[in-house]
Amino acid sequence: MKKTNNVKGLYSAGSAEAASANSHSEIGRMGEVDRFSVKELDQLKIISGSMQNSKILNVFRELRTQLLNTNKKKNFVCMVSSISQGGGASYVASNLAAVFALDKTKTSLLIDANLYDPGLDKLIIGDSESGITDYLSDSSLNIKDVVYATGVPRLRVIPIGGNREAAAEYFSSDKMQHFVEEIRTRYPDRYVFIDSPPILDSSEARILSEIVDVVLLIVGHGTVTQEQVESAIHIVDTDKLAGLVYNN
């Protein structure tokens, strides 16, 4: 397992009855899955309401509050991207999804779009056959075919999949934009987090930043320069940048 990271903070920058009923029904079903034990969650570096280190739990709760306030309590699609390789975007994305799922009135969906270092399938209960890249390249697949249960109640994962060739073209396709719109609007209580490659090192992250609602940039402790931070900030639309998370 990787060394435990510690997020230090977020610095801000800058429905219909039928839908609601469907959402609450979905939330009820999502609670009926196998659960990771507290020990297993600790090994996976995933927060839980029963974890001993309440400091980390409270940091992610604060991040949740700030994101909700930034988005005026509405659900959203949030891309989480490190400024450089190894900054901890997967750790932050996974735990943001987990802390939203701790609220029994909400569900969360975690999407692995980190083509160069995927790993969110470790949260899936059972085997995964297809993922986001397969869905985008195969017209026979539906969204439900790539969404998997996890060991965290009310949290679902879409893994990277096995068809990673020409992923930049997949992410910039009309199908990807329709996909994002669908997962945002189908359930008003669902919050979506996309784990993307480092934004300075990949065209895919830049493409994804244009179709999501919110972007969080992860600054790995001692791994980036001030110039790199400024360059990353300039890539993201000012209205979408929720802030920087310093992670060690």
Buried (B, 14 or more C-beta within 10 A) or exposed (E): EEEEBBBEEBEEBEEEEEBEEBBEEBBEEBEEBEBBEEEEBBEBBBBBEEBEEEEBBEBBBBBBEBBBEBBEEEBBBBBBBBBBBEBBBBBBBBBBBBBBBBBEEBBBBBBBBBBEBBBBBBBBBEEBEBBBBBBBBEEEBEBEBBBBBBBBBBBBBBBBBEBBEEBBEBBBBEEBEEBBEEBBEEBBBBBBBBBBBBBBBBEBBBBBBBBBBBBBBBBBEEBBEEEBBEBBBEBBEEEBBBBBBBBB
